[in-house]
């Protein structure tokens, strides 16, 4: 059974930090591109950051320099370190796994991040 289980969300003050984790099971984690997406109320889901099987990373422009994505293939886990958080970062954050060939993809259930004083 495939599972992507996010954790680490919560309430944080502006300027604070959070570290999200996504624990994967049920598939060969190292074969998959892992990404974090987020969706704020009333907005479309957007890409936050991604990391390839070779550890290349990419970030949405608004997250560059503040967020860091990493993966630990031995633990089947992908992380998102979020620093200098802003109220605009408030959203549900989702973990996503994607294999290119053959194509396949999975979503986690999401974890809420709220940035507020």
N, C-alpha and C positions, 0 to 999 in steps of 0.2 A: 504494500500500500504506500503510495507516494504521499509524503507530507513535507510541507514547508511551514515551520513554526517560528513566527517572529516573536521577539521579546525585547524589553528594554525601553519601551515607550513610557510616557508619563507626562507630568506637568513640570515645566522648568521655566525659570525667569528669563527674560531677554538677556542675552549675553552669556547664558549658561551653555552647558554641554550635555549631550546624551550619547550613549553608544547602543545602537540597535544590533541585535543578533538574529540570524535566521538559520535554524538548524534543519538540515535536509535529511530525508531518509526515503528509501524505496526506489532509488535510482542511482546511477553512477555519477556522483556529484562532479567529479573532476572533468567529465566530458561536457559539462554544461557552462554556458555563459550565464553569469549571475548578475542580477540587477536589482536596484531598489527604485520603486516608483512611489509617488505620493498622490493623494487626491484630497483636495480641500473641499469644503461644502460648496456646492454650486459650481464647481469647476471640473474640468476634465482631468483624468489621470495623466500625470506627466512623469517622464523619466528623470530620476535624480542622479543616478550614477550606475555604471556597469563595469564589470571586470571579466575579462576573457579567460579562457582556459590557460593561456600563457601569461596571465597576470597583467595584461595591458588594461588600463583604466580610461574611462571617459566620464565627464561630468556635465551636467547642465550648467550653463554660464553662471547662473545666479548662485550656484553651490561651489564653484571653483574657489579654492583657497580656504573654504570653511569646512567642507565635508571630505572625508576620506573613506573610500571603500577598500576592503581587503577580504581575502578568503583564506581559509585553512582547510586544505583538502583532507588532511588527516582527521579532522574533526567534522568534516562535511558541513561546514559553517561559513557563512558570509557575514561580514560586519559592515556597519556604517557608523563611523565616528562623526558626530555633528558638533561643531564648535560655533561660537558666536551666534547662537540661535536668535532668530527674530520672530516677532509675532506672525509674519507672513509665512513662516515655516510650519505653522500649525496645519496638520493634515493627518490623514491615515496613511501610514507608510506600509507598502507592500513589497514583499520579496518575490522575485520572478526568476525562474530557471528556464533557459532556452537551449535546445540543441539544434544545430544547423542541419546536420545530415545524419540519419533521417530526421526530418523536422518534428519537434516535440516541444511542449512548453507547459509549465506549471505555475500556479499562483499560490501564495500564502494567504492567510485570512486577514492579515493586516494588524498593525499596532498603532494606537493613537498617540500622537505627539502634540502636546499643547504648549505653546510658548506664550506666557502671560504673566504679568506682575500682579 
